Amino acid sequence: MEALKTYVEKTKIMLQLLAQPLNNEQRERAINKISQLIEERAALTKEIVPPFSSEQQELGKQAIELDQQLNQALKNVFQHIKKDMRNAKKQPRSNHSYLNPYKNVASFDGRFLDSKK
């Protein structure tokens, strides 16, 4: 019973961490904390064994709902990280195009080449 309560509490803590708007530095700290909490929760799942009382079943339903919310929040964070990575990759390319905008222009641009002799 105690393991199930602790599991639900740790899930709520993770949801609270993810509910806050995070910049890059805060996001990294939050991800580290969430990773630690996930490991702790994994250890707790081994302690949760049947048979379950009606109170434990209610806590189990609550835990499942919270897990679904947590999965959605983690997916959102993952999407933001992917977006930031794409932007970071794209930025050097755009900087180079501003430095030398004619680098990739074809050499035959504007010329007529007659192939007949």
C-alpha positions, 0 to 999 in steps of 0.5 A: 500500500505504501509503495503505491502511494509513493509511486503516485506521489512521485508521478505527481512530482514529475507532472509538476516539473513538466507543467512549468515552462522550461528554458534549455537550462531548466529543462536539462535539470528537470530531465535529470530529476525526472530520470531519477524519479523514474528509476525510483518508481521502477524500484517501487513497481517491484514492491506492488504485488496483488491481491489488492484491496479496494483502496489500492485499486482506486490508487492504481486507477489514479496511477494509470491516469497520472501515467497517461498524463505523464507520457503526454507531457514527456512527449511534448518535452521530446518534441520541443527538444527535437525542434530545438535540435533542428533549429540548432542544426539549421542555424549554422547553414543560414549563417554561412549563407549570409557570409557568402551568398554566392557560394552555391551559384552555378558557374554557368549562370547567365551564359550561353554555351553553344555545343555545335562547332 
